[in-house]
Structures are given as C-alpha cells and as structure tokens.
Amino acid sequence: ELKVEQNPLFLSMQEGKNYTIYCNYSTTSDRLYWYRQDPGKSLESLFVLLSNGAVKQEGRLMASLDTKARLSTLHITAAVHDLSATYFCAVDWGQGAQKLVFGQGTRLTINP
Amino acid sequence: EAGVAQSPRYKIIEKRQSVAFWCNPISGHATLYWYQQILGQGPKLLIQFQNNGVVDDSQLPKDRFSAERLKGVDSTLKIQPAKLEDSAVYLCASSTQDWIDTQYFGPGTRLTVL
C-alpha cells in the first residue's frame, strides 16, 4: 500500500522568510502533483512533476522531484501572506490510469 | 471555461437517512473522480470513471455507497444509510483522457451526519 507523508503538518512563518515542505512516499512513482487548498475551498492544481529531477517554478513557489529518494519538495521563497493555505502532495501509482494518493497536507500560516 | 460543478454545497442529515450528491465535470473531460475528504486529512479516492465505465472502486464502501455516471457526463454519488463517520466533504474532480493530466476539483459538498 502506497503511503504519502508530508512534513511538517503545520508551519507558521514570518513574511519574507524561506521554507521547504517535504513529501515522502513509499512506492516507486515518477508522477507527483502539488495542490493548494484555501479554507473552505476546493483544491487548486499548482504543479505536475513527471520525471526524476523535474523542477517547476511559479512565482515564489518551486517544486522538485527526486524519484530515487522518493521525495518531493515545495520551496517557498520570501513568503507573503497570500500564500497562507494548506498544501497537499499527491503521488500517482496508477498504471495507465491516474490513481492519486494524497498526503495529509501541510497547513501554512504566514504572519505579517 | 466552466469548472466542475457540484450540488448541493451543504447537507445535514440524520444517521440512517440517505443522501445524494451531483457532479457535472468540465466539458469534454472523460475521467471523473469522487473523493472523500475528512476534516484535517487529504482527499481519499472513492471511485473513478472513464466515460461511463468504472475504472476503480476499490475504496468505495459498497454496502452503503453507490455511484453512477450517466451517459459519460454527469455523475451522482449516493449514501444509504448514512453513518456518523460519513461526515466529510465530498469532492468531485475531472480530467482529460490523458492520464498524466492534472485533476480539476469542484467546490465540494460538505455533509454532516447527526
């Protein structure tokens, strides 16, 4: 059974600081997705990582994938309040059809 | 482009009652997913359709949950009878037939079972 673990689960940080969220998974996969969820809202796609060494960047967020280490990171640069949300990674273990297993989520709070 | 639509947005029922949720995916999306998200957790896949056929329903509690996708477009998820532990947000998502495409999520239905 595929297990996906995120850490930290809760993160409170100051504006302007940098931090990294980690996503570890237990079974070989080279497809990983990051989503954002605002309180009371649905999930919004952030990044799709499809191969070992993949790196994607959007604004202050950068995601990377190391399939050999079964690890993905979401790095936040110079955080701003608008990035406060819960971030989920999801690993696809399907063959020919997408089957996502989500991590528990990291609740990020950015304080002014 | 219109997003994934779900209704109702909120539902409160007593245990042992039945409830149904409706989902309309993004036009042209062949794949439709239903997830259960319990408070404080990540979404858990319940069932996946490709057009109007079931691809995966291994985590659907079939003694009480059922789902169908009419004509490969809209879908309904039903719970009968509901239990207290069914309280959760039920999310519908859709994607294209390209199996690496990201999933697009609807706003969800928040179910409270009393």
Interface residues (C-beta under 8 A of the other chain):
Chain A: V4 R31 Y33 Y35 K41 S42 L43 E44 S45 V48 L50 F88 A90 D92 G94 G96 A97 Q98 K99 L100 V101 F102 G103 Q104 G105
Chain B: T31 G40 Q41 G42 P43 K44 L45 Q48 Q50 V55 D56 L91 A93 S95 W99 I100 D101 T102 Q103 Y104 F105 G106 P107 G108
